[in-house]
Amino acid sequence: ERCGTSDREREEFRKCKEILKKGLNMENYAEFWNFMLHCERYQEEKDVRYFDLHGVPIRLERNSGLCVLEVPGLAESRPSVLKGDRLYAKESGVIGSTVEYEGVVHFVGEKTVSLGFSDKMVAKVSSQRAVSWDVRFDFSPYTYFNMHRAVQMSSNLHKILFPATSYLPAAAPLRPVECFDNRVANNPEQLAAVQAIVSQVSGPAPYLVFGPPGTGKTVTLVEAIKQVWHLEPGAHILAAAPSNTAADLLTIRLSKHVPREEMYRLMAHSRQQDCVPDSVRVFSNLTPSGYVFPNQETLSQYRIIVTTLVTAGKLVSAQFPAGHFTHVFIDEAGQATEPETCIALGGVLGPECGQLVMAGDPHQLGPIVRSSLAAAHGLARSLLERLMSAAPYYDPDTGKFDERCVKKLVRNFRCGILVLYRISMILSSILALSMFRSHTALLELPGRMFYAGQLVTCAEAALVNCGLQFPGLTEAALGNTPLIVHGVTGQVSRRQLYNCIATSELICNAFSGHARGGQSKFLQSGGNFPRVGVHEAVDRPRN
């Protein structure tokens, strides 16, 4: 109780303790998440100091007039630097100097960033005198602004954020659909999920689709979006995901049937233009002259808008009329914090209308959270995971899910040879086994530990068994389990995300036939073993 030096600080400390004591509920929803976000931002501001540079050169690029700074670890996003971010530089070794020059990031390369500085800074950099610089990194508050606003605007979405069993309608016949994708038509679980979504059997409660990698969550979500677009002419859909990669995949798969004039891929100006796939560009706000941001009237003409969760905040700022968006679909929902997910909800869906559908897997990598306090009190748990752990979705007494609002996908359709190393972390690596669309032996352990033994291998037998005679397998594994565990000695440096030496050693040993003391049958065959996956267990990245 001695925290703080004033009555006001002590009162704030008392309020924070009270928030943690009560936990998350609908009454304190915004207050609770605002506190967690402040904790996370405080930790992020501390962590980013880890990457500050001291005594480094900055050179002037004559053609553009921009200052170029080399940043170790940039390719691995350590630190994470985006276009529009600000960095601060001051002369090294000048005792008592507090003068800092603010630079705005114009371009991010693999090893360098190009910065726009004031004329005074440019003059110093271009002078003949050799000057070294101390550089302080910062991060844009844009994401935090969107999350704070989102949890505030989501405070009236109690039927979505805290659904009750009473919200679920009585069982009714599912609406028949004619699938765009034959894979869904031939998969009972996927088809049932799509029919449940278009029939809105969960009522105002979110509908959840989950399962391990390879079971077709994204395929199911894309089919459901197409069905809503096809069967409900008045529907306006927001399709979102935590990352640009996942949002691009949604765009590409939807584009097979949705015409260009009815779908729009909205991207942030901070995204590197050369990272945008050509197949996405034609649907997007990226033009030959750069990114454009249409007004609300223009965006309203599109039936489907695809964004990342953070960029969905631009739709909220555009102030669409209430009820404009009838459906929100979120892929990879298990990777996002709850406040991040709320960016696509608050100000987008109305409290009494609209349907939320989320797909993901809480047993895979979840949200990356820096603050131990925030992580311990729920920020590291996605909305998908929170909903799945309680009624009406899950009954702890029976261990069963209510299929009116959740569907588990269990048919695994792909295969591969999996190589694990860093034996000291093998238990944490086991979670990734089914990522490689696997042989039955690879699915058995995660299936038993996390999916109630319900995973089913559905890939073609020829593919599933292709790695059983791989020459790098041990005698015990040969013919039974396409899994190699290889111990190596290496180190992870301060600014290196992965252990490239260990990876190189592993691949050389696996494919040289060294493990079996002979010339590699793999090389003799021309390297026709498909899908050899190398997985290294590493700590979560800081950025």
C-alpha positions in Angstrom: 0.0 0.0 0.0 3.1 2.3 0.0 3.1 2.5 -3.8 3.1 6.1 -5.1 4.3 9.4 -3.6 1.0 11.2 -3.7 -2.6 10.6 -2.7 -3.6 10.6 -6.4 -1.0 7.9 -7.2 -2.1 5.8 -4.3 -5.7 6.0 -5.4 -4.8 4.9 -8.9 -2.8 2.0 -7.5 -5.9 1.0 -5.4 -8.1 1.1 -8.5 -5.7 -1.1 -10.4 -5.7 -3.7 -7.7 -9.5 -3.6 -7.6 -9.6 -4.1 -11.4 -7.4 -7.2 -11.2 -9.4 -8.5 -8.2 -12.7 -8.4 -10.1 -11.3 -9.7 -13.3 -12.8 -9.2 -16.8 -16.6 -8.7 -17.0 -19.0 -6.7 -19.2 -19.3 -3.9 -16.7 -15.6 -3.2 -16.5 -14.7 -4.4 -20.0 -13.1 -1.1 -21.3 -11.5 -0.3 -18.0 -10.0 -3.7 -17.6 -8.5 -3.9 -21.1 -7.3 -0.3 -21.0 -5.3 -1.2 -17.9 -3.8 -4.3 -19.6 -2.9 -2.3 -22.7 -1.1 0.4 -20.5 0.9 -2.4 -18.9 1.8 -3.9 -22.3 2.7 -0.5 -23.8 4.9 0.3 -20.7 6.8 -3.0 -21.2 7.1 -2.5 -25.0 8.7 1.0 -24.3 11.2 -0.7 -22.0 11.9 -3.5 -24.4 12.6 -1.3 -27.4 15.5 0.3 -25.5 17.2 -3.1 -26.0 17.7 -2.2 -29.7 19.1 1.4 -29.3 22.3 2.0 -31.2 25.4 3.8 -30.0 28.2 5.4 -32.0 26.9 4.3 -35.4 27.4 6.1 -38.8 24.5 7.7 -40.7 25.1 8.5 -44.4 23.3 10.7 -46.8 21.8 9.3 -50.0 22.4 12.1 -52.5 19.6 11.1 -55.0 16.8 11.0 -52.5 18.1 13.3 -49.8 17.3 10.7 -47.2 19.6 9.5 -44.4 20.5 5.8 -44.4 21.0 3.9 -41.2 22.1 0.3 -40.9 20.1 -1.6 -38.3 21.3 -5.1 -37.1 18.5 -7.6 -36.9 16.2 -5.6 -39.2 15.4 -8.6 -41.4 14.1 -10.5 -38.4 12.0 -7.5 -37.2 14.3 -7.1 -34.2 13.6 -4.2 -33.9 10.3 -3.9 -35.8 10.5 -0.8 -37.9 7.7 0.3 -40.3 7.2 3.1 -42.7 6.0 6.1 -40.9 7.8 5.2 -37.6 10.0 7.8 -35.9 13.6 7.4 -34.8 15.6 9.9 -32.8 19.3 10.6 -33.3 21.9 12.7 -31.3 25.6 13.1 -31.7 27.7 10.6 -29.8 30.2 11.7 -27.2 28.9 15.3 -26.8 28.8 15.7 -23.1 25.7 17.5 -21.8 24.0 17.6 -25.2 20.3 16.9 -25.1 19.6 17.8 -28.7 17.8 15.0 -30.6 16.8 15.0 -34.3 13.6 13.3 -35.2 13.7 11.1 -38.3 10.6 9.7 -40.1 11.0 6.3 -41.7 10.4 6.4 -45.5 11.7 3.0 -46.5 12.6 -0.2 -44.8 15.1 -2.5 -46.5 16.6 -5.8 -45.4 19.5 -4.2 -43.5 18.9 -0.4 -43.6 16.2 2.2 -43.1 15.9 5.4 -45.0 15.0 8.4 -42.9 13.8 11.9 -43.5 15.4 14.4 -41.1 15.4 18.2 -40.8 17.8 20.3 -42.8 20.0 20.8 -39.7 20.5 17.1 -39.3 21.1 16.6 -43.1 23.8 19.3 -43.0 25.6 17.5 -40.2 25.4 14.1 -41.9 26.6 15.6 -45.2 29.5 17.5 -43.7 33.1 16.4 -44.1 33.5 16.0 -40.4 33.1 12.4 -39.2 30.2 12.2 -36.9 28.8 9.1 -35.1 25.3 8.9 -33.7 23.3 7.5 -30.8 19.9 6.3 -32.2 16.8 5.8 -30.1 14.0 3.6 -31.5 10.3 4.4 -30.9 7.1 2.7 -32.1 4.0 4.1 -33.5 1.1 4.4 -30.9 -1.4 3.8 -33.8 -2.1 0.2 -32.9 -2.6 1.0 -29.2 -4.9 3.9 -30.1 -7.0 1.6 -32.2 -7.2 -1.0 -29.4 -8.1 1.5 -26.7 -10.9 2.9 -28.9 -12.0 -0.6 -29.8 -12.6 -1.9 -26.3 -14.4 1.4 -25.4 -16.7 1.0 -28.4 -17.2 -2.7 -27.8 -18.7 -2.2 -24.3 -22.2 -2.6 -25.7 -21.5 -5.9 -27.5 -22.4 -8.1 -24.6 -24.1 -10.8 -26.7 -20.9 -11.2 -28.7 -18.3 -10.9 -26.0 -20.2 -12.7 -23.2 -22.7 -15.0 -25.0 -25.0 -17.1 -22.9 -26.7 -20.4 -23.6 -30.1 -18.6 -23.7 -29.0 -16.6 -26.7 -28.8 -19.8 -28.8 -31.9 -20.4 -30.9 -33.7 -23.8 -30.8 -32.3 -26.4 -33.2 -33.6 -25.9 -36.7 -32.9 -27.5 -40.1 -29.7 -26.3 -41.7 -29.9 -24.3 -44.9 -28.7 -26.4 -47.9 -25.8 -24.9 -49.9 -24.2 -25.7 -53.2 -20.5 -25.5 -52.5 -18.0 -23.5 -54.5 -15.2 -25.8 -53.3 -15.7 -29.6 -53.8 -13.4 -30.3 -50.9 -15.9 -28.7 -48.5 -18.8 -30.6 -50.1 -17.0 -33.9 -49.4 -16.0 -33.0 -45.8 -18.8 -33.5 -43.3 -17.4 -31.2 -40.6 -16.6 -28.4 -43.0 -19.9 -28.6 -44.8 -21.8 -28.6 -41.4 -19.9 -25.5 -40.3 -20.7 -23.6 -43.5 -24.4 -24.6 -43.3 -24.5 -23.5 -39.6 -23.0 -20.1 -40.5 -25.3 -19.3 -43.3 -28.3 -20.6 -41.2 -27.1 -18.4 -38.3 -27.7 -21.3 -35.8 -25.7 -19.5 -33.2 -27.9 -16.5 -33.1 -26.1 -13.4 -31.9 -23.3 -15.5 -30.4 -20.1 -15.8 -32.4 -19.7 -19.0 -34.4 -16.3 -20.7 -33.9 -14.4 -23.0 -36.2 -11.3 -24.6 -34.8 -8.9 -27.5 -35.4 -5.2 -28.2 -35.9 -3.2 -27.2 -39.0 -4.2 -29.1 -42.2 -7.8 -29.6 -41.3 -9.1 -26.8 -43.5 -10.1 -23.9 -41.3 -9.3 -21.2 -43.9 -10.9 -23.3 -46.6 -14.1 -23.5 -44.5 -14.1 -19.8 -43.7 -13.6 -18.8 -47.4 -16.5 -21.1 -48.4 -18.7 -19.6 -45.7 -17.9 -16.0 -46.9 -18.7 -17.0 -50.5 -22.0 -18.5 -49.5 -23.0 -15.5 -47.5 -22.0 -13.2 -50.4 -23.9 -15.5 -52.9 -27.1 -16.2 -50.8 -27.6 -12.8 -49.1 -27.5 -10.0 -51.7 -27.8 -7.4 -49.0 -24.9 -8.6 -46.9 -21.7 -6.5 -46.4 -18.8 -8.6 -45.1 -15.6 -7.6 -43.3 -13.0 -10.4 -43.6 -10.0 -9.8 -41.4 -6.9 -11.5 -40.0 -4.0 -10.6 -37.7 -1.4 -10.5 -40.5 -1.1 -9.2 -44.0 -0.1 -12.7 -45.1 -3.3 -14.2 -43.8 -5.4 -11.4 -45.2 -3.7 -11.8 -48.6 -4.6 -15.5 -48.6 -8.2 -14.7 -48.0 -8.2 -12.3 -50.9 -6.6 -14.7 -53.3 -9.0 -17.5 -52.4 -12.1 -15.4 -52.5 -11.0 -13.9 -55.9 -11.6 -17.2 -57.6 -15.3 -16.5 -57.5 -15.8 -12.9 -56.2 -15.4 -10.2 -59.0 -13.1 -7.3 -58.6 -15.9 -4.7 -58.4 -17.4 -6.5 -55.3 -14.2 -7.0 -53.2 -11.6 -4.6 -51.8 -8.3 -5.3 -50.1 -7.6 -2.4 -47.8 -3.9 -2.1 -46.7 -2.0 0.3 -44.4 0.4 2.8 -46.0 3.2 1.3 -43.7 3.2 -2.0 -45.8 6.1 -2.3 -48.1 4.7 -2.1 -51.6 7.0 -4.8 -53.0 5.6 -7.3 -50.5 2.1 -7.1 -52.0 1.4 -10.1 -54.3 0.4 -9.2 -57.9 -2.8 -11.2 -57.5 -3.8 -9.0 -54.5 -2.8 -5.7 -56.0 -5.7 -5.6 -58.5 -8.2 -5.8 -55.6 -6.4 -3.3 -53.4 -5.8 0.3 -52.6 -2.3 0.1 -53.9 -1.9 2.1 -57.1 1.1 2.9 -59.3 1.5 6.2 -57.4 1.2 4.6 -53.9 -1.6 3.8 -51.4 -4.9 5.5 -51.6 -7.7 5.6 -49.0 -11.2 5.8 -50.5 -13.9 7.6 -48.6 -16.7 5.9 -46.9 -19.1 6.3 -49.8 -16.7 4.5 -52.2 -16.0 1.7 -49.7 -19.7 1.2 -49.1 -20.1 0.0 -52.7 -18.0 -3.2 -52.0 -19.7 -6.3 -50.7 -16.5 -7.7 -49.2 -13.7 -5.7 -47.6 -10.5 -7.6 -46.5 -8.1 -6.0 -44.0 -5.8 -6.8 -41.1 -7.4 -6.4 -37.7 -5.4 -3.2 -37.0 -6.3 -1.7 -40.4 -10.0 -2.4 -39.7 -9.7 0.6 -37.5 -9.8 2.8 -40.6 -13.3 1.5 -41.3 -14.3 2.6 -37.8 -12.8 6.0 -38.4 -14.8 6.2 -41.7 -18.0 6.0 -39.6 -20.1 3.6 -41.6 -23.8 3.8 -40.7 -25.0 1.4 -38.0 -25.8 -2.0 -39.4 -23.8 -1.6 -42.7 -21.6 -4.6 -41.9 -23.7 -7.7 -41.5 -20.9 -10.2 -41.0 -17.4 -10.2 -39.7 -15.1 -13.2 -40.4 -11.8 -13.4 -38.7 -9.2 -16.0 -39.7 -6.2 -17.0 -37.5 -8.2 -15.6 -34.6 -6.2 -17.5 -32.0 -3.1 -15.3 -32.8 -4.7 -12.0 -31.8 -5.2 -10.5 -28.4 -8.8 -9.7 -27.5 -8.4 -5.9 -27.8 -6.9 -6.4 -31.2 -9.9 -8.6 -32.3 -12.2 -5.8 -31.0 -10.8 -3.4 -33.6 -12.9 -5.3 -36.1 -16.0 -5.4 -33.8 -16.5 -2.1 -32.0 -18.1 0.4 -34.3 -18.4 -2.3 -37.0 -21.0 -4.7 -35.7 -24.1 -3.5 -33.9 -25.2 -4.8 -30.5 -28.4 -6.3 -31.9 -27.5 -7.2 -35.4 -24.6 -8.8 -37.3 -22.8 -12.1 -37.1 -19.2 -12.8 -36.0 -17.4 -15.9 -37.2 -13.9 -16.8 -36.0 -11.5 -19.6 -37.2 -8.3 -20.6 -35.5 -6.7 -23.0 -33.0 -6.0 -22.1 -29.4 -3.4 -24.9 -29.2 -1.1 -23.2 -31.7 1.0 -20.1 -31.1 -1.2 -17.5 -29.4 -0.8 -13.7 -29.1 2.7 -12.5 -28.3 2.6 -10.4 -25.1 5.5 -8.7 -23.5 4.1 -7.7 -20.1 4.1 -10.6 -17.6 1.3 -8.9 -15.6 -0.9 -8.4 -18.7 -0.2 -12.0 -19.9 -1.1 -13.4 -16.5 -4.4 -11.6 -16.5 -5.6 -12.6 -20.0 -4.0 -10.4 -22.6 -2.1 -13.5 -23.9 -5.4 -15.3 -24.4 -7.4 -14.7 -27.6 -11.1 -14.0 -27.6 -11.4 -17.3 -29.5 -9.8 -19.2 -26.6 -11.7 -17.4 -23.9 -15.1 -18.2 -25.5 -14.1 -21.8 -26.2 -13.3 -22.5 -22.6 -16.7 -21.9 -21.2 -20.5 -22.1 -21.8 -22.3 -22.0 -24.1 -19.4 -23.4 -26.3 -17.9 -26.0 -23.9 -19.5 -28.1 -21.2 -16.7 -29.1 -18.7 -19.0 -31.8 -17.2 -19.4 -33.7 -20.5 -16.2 -32.4 -22.2 -18.3 -31.7 -25.3 -18.8 -28.7 -27.5 -22.2 -27.3 -28.5 -22.4 -27.6 -32.3 -24.9 -24.8 -32.5 -22.0 -22.4 -32.0 -18.7 -24.3 -32.5 -17.3 -26.9 -34.9 -14.2 -28.9 -34.5 -12.4 -29.9 -37.7 -10.5 -33.2 -37.3 -9.6 -34.5 -40.8 -5.9 -33.9 -41.6 -5.3 -33.9 -45.3 -1.5 -33.4 -45.7 1.7 -35.2 -44.9 5.4 -34.8 -44.6 8.7 -35.7 -42.9 9.3 -33.7 -39.8 12.7 -32.9 -38.4 13.0 -31.5 -34.9 16.1 -30.4 -33.2 17.3 -28.6 -30.0 16.3 -31.6 -27.8 16.2 -29.4 -24.7 13.1 -27.8 -26.1 11.5 -30.8 -27.7 8.4 -30.7 -25.5 7.5 -27.2 -26.7 8.2 -28.4 -30.3 5.7 -31.2 -30.1 2.9 -28.6 -30.6 4.1 -28.1 -34.2 3.9 -31.8 -35.2 0.7 -31.6 -37.1 1.8 -28.5 -38.9 3.3 -30.7 -41.6 0.0 -32.4 -42.5 1.1 -35.5 -41.1 1.5 -39.2 -41.0 -0.7 -41.0 -38.4 2.3 -41.4 -36.1 3.0 -37.7 -36.0 -0.7 -36.9 -35.2 -1.0 -39.4 -32.4 0.6 -37.4 -29.6 -0.8 -33.9 -30.2 -4.2 -35.6 -31.0 -4.2 -37.3 -27.7 -2.9 -34.3 -25.7 -4.9 -31.5 -27.2 -7.7 -32.8 -29.5 -9.3 -35.6 -27.5 -7.9 -38.3 -29.8 -10.2 -37.2 -32.6 -7.7 -36.2 -35.3 -8.0 -38.3 -38.5 -5.4 -38.7 -41.2 -7.0 -38.1 -44.6 -4.1 -37.5 -47.0 -3.4 -40.0 -49.7 -1.6 -43.1 -48.4 1.2 -42.7 -51.0 2.0 -39.3 -49.7 1.6 -40.1 -46.0 4.0 -43.1 -46.3 6.5 -41.5 -48.6 8.9 -40.7 -45.8 8.9 -44.0 -44.0 12.1 -45.2 -45.9 13.9 -41.9 -45.6 17.6 -42.7 -45.1 18.1 -40.4 -42.2 15.6 -42.2 -40.0 16.8 -44.3 -37.0 16.3 -48.1 -37.1 13.3 -47.8 -34.7 11.7 -45.1 -36.8 12.4 -46.6 -40.2 9.1 -47.9 -41.7 7.1 -46.6 -38.7 7.5 -42.9 -37.9 8.8 -40.2 -40.3 10.4 -38.1 -37.5 14.0 -37.2 -37.0 15.3 -35.7 -33.7 18.8 -34.3 -34.2 20.8 -32.7 -31.4 23.2 -29.9 -32.4 25.4 -27.4 -30.6 25.0 -23.8 -31.5 24.1 -20.4 -30.1 21.5 -17.7 -30.7 23.2 -14.3 -30.8 21.7 -11.1 -29.4 20.3 -9.9 -32.6 19.7 -13.1 -34.5 16.3 -14.7 -34.4 17.3 -18.2 -35.6 20.3 -20.5 -35.4 21.4 -20.7 -39.0 24.6 -22.7 -38.2 22.5 -25.4 -36.5 20.0 -25.4 -39.3 22.7 -25.8 -41.9 24.3 -28.7 -40.0 20.9 -30.4 -39.6 20.0 -30.2 -43.3 23.5 -31.4 -44.4 23.3 -34.4 -42.1 19.8 -35.3 -43.0 20.4 -35.3 -46.7 23.9 -36.6 -46.9 23.0 -40.0 -45.5 25.4 -39.4 -42.7 23.0 -40.7 -40.1 22.9 -44.1 -41.8 26.6 -44.2 -42.9 26.1 -44.4 -46.6 25.4 -42.5 -49.8 22.0 -40.8 -49.6 19.1 -42.6 -51.3 17.4 -39.3 -51.2 20.1 -37.8 -53.5 20.1 -40.9 -55.7 16.4 -40.6 -56.2 16.8 -37.0 -57.4 15.3 -35.5 -54.2 11.7 -36.6 -54.8 10.7 -36.9 -51.1 8.0 -34.2 -50.8 7.5 -31.8 -47.9 10.5 -32.1 -45.6 9.9 -29.7 -42.8 12.6 -28.4 -40.5 11.3 -27.0 -37.2 13.5 -25.3 -34.6 12.1 -24.5 -31.2 13.0 -20.9 -30.4 11.9 -18.4 -27.9 9.1 -16.0 -28.9 10.5 -13.0 -30.7 10.4 -9.7 -28.9 9.0 -7.9 -31.9 
